[in-house]
Amino acid sequence: MERHNLDINTVVEHALEVTAYSLRSSNIEVVVDLRENLPSVFADPNQLGQVITNLVVNAQHALVGENRDHINTIQEYLELNGCRVMQGENASKARELNAAELEFDLVLLDITMPGEDGLSLYLQ
């Protein structure tokens, strides 16, 4: 494991290059909109690249799998794969979940959440 400062955009772009043929073969169009001038990330490029590649492949499987008609949301996909999902439909509900001091393995925040954006909620 060799960690050093990385440009996360470069890692994401590489993961998309690795998965490009498979995505095209599945008729999936990826729209890339990366933020510029992000701070560097101290990580192992191979491990981080694998994580991002896995996220892309998992998303692809969710879109083209046998249950495509039934997997319309991230929540449904996670539940079908044995995950417990809790949803706060607005900032107030999300705060309540956060205040409950539950342990989460994954938190997805909508940047357009009604009442407050997810990033502001996370930063508090």
C-alpha positions in Angstrom: 0.0 0.0 0.0 1.6 3.2 -1.2 -0.3 6.4 -0.1 0.4 9.8 -1.4 -1.5 13.0 -2.4 -3.9 12.4 -5.3 -6.2 14.4 -7.5 -9.5 12.7 -6.9 -10.7 13.8 -10.4 -7.9 11.9 -12.0 -8.9 8.7 -10.0 -12.5 9.1 -11.1 -11.6 9.7 -14.7 -9.4 6.6 -14.7 -12.2 4.5 -13.2 -14.5 5.7 -15.9 -12.0 4.9 -18.6 -11.6 1.3 -17.2 -15.4 0.8 -17.2 -16.2 2.8 -20.4 -16.5 -0.1 -22.8 -18.8 -2.1 -20.4 -21.0 1.0 -19.8 -21.3 1.7 -23.6 -22.1 -2.0 -24.2 -25.0 -1.6 -21.7 -26.2 1.6 -23.4 -25.4 3.6 -20.4 -24.2 7.2 -21.0 -22.1 8.7 -18.2 -22.2 12.5 -17.9 -19.0 13.7 -16.1 -19.2 16.9 -14.1 -16.2 17.1 -11.9 -15.4 20.1 -9.7 -12.0 21.7 -10.3 -9.4 22.7 -7.8 -10.4 20.2 -5.1 -8.0 19.6 -2.3 -5.8 16.5 -2.8 -6.6 13.2 -1.1 -4.0 11.2 0.8 -4.7 7.7 -0.3 -3.4 4.6 -2.1 -4.3 5.3 -5.8 -5.0 1.6 -6.5 -7.3 1.1 -3.5 -9.2 4.3 -4.1 -9.5 3.6 -7.8 -10.9 0.2 -7.0 -13.5 1.7 -4.7 -14.7 4.1 -7.4 -14.6 1.4 -10.1 -16.7 -0.8 -7.9 -19.3 2.1 -7.3 -19.5 2.5 -11.1 -19.9 -1.2 -11.7 -22.5 -1.5 -9.0 -24.5 1.3 -10.5 -24.3 -0.3 -13.9 -25.6 -3.6 -12.4 -28.5 -1.8 -10.8 -29.4 -0.2 -14.1 -29.2 -3.3 -16.3 -30.0 -6.1 -13.9 -32.9 -8.5 -14.1 -34.9 -6.3 -11.8 -34.3 -3.1 -13.7 -38.0 -2.2 -13.7 -38.2 -2.7 -9.9 -35.0 -0.9 -9.0 -35.9 2.7 -9.6 -34.2 4.3 -6.7 -31.0 3.9 -4.7 -33.2 3.1 -1.7 -34.9 0.2 -3.4 -31.6 -1.1 -4.7 -30.0 -1.1 -1.2 -33.0 -2.7 0.4 -33.0 -5.5 -2.3 -29.4 -6.1 -1.3 -30.1 -6.5 2.4 -29.4 -3.0 3.6 -31.5 -1.2 6.2 -32.5 2.2 4.8 -33.6 5.2 6.8 -34.8 8.3 4.9 -35.2 11.9 6.0 -37.4 13.5 3.4 -36.4 17.0 4.5 -33.7 18.7 6.6 -35.8 18.4 9.8 -36.2 14.7 9.5 -32.6 14.2 8.5 -31.6 16.1 11.7 -33.8 13.8 13.8 -32.1 10.7 12.3 -28.7 12.2 12.9 -29.6 13.2 16.5 -30.6 9.6 17.2 -26.9 8.8 17.4 -27.3 5.7 15.2 -24.3 4.2 13.5 -24.5 4.4 9.7 -22.3 2.5 7.2 -23.3 4.9 4.4 -25.0 8.3 4.3 -26.3 9.8 1.1 -27.2 13.4 1.2 -29.3 15.1 -1.4 -27.8 18.5 -2.3 -31.3 19.7 -3.1 -33.0 18.5 0.1 -36.0 20.7 0.9 -35.2 23.2 3.7 -31.5 22.9 3.5 -28.9 21.3 1.2 -27.3 18.0 2.3 -23.8 19.4 2.3 -24.7 22.1 4.9 -26.4 19.5 7.0 -23.4 17.2 6.9 -21.0 20.0 7.8 -22.9 20.8 11.0 
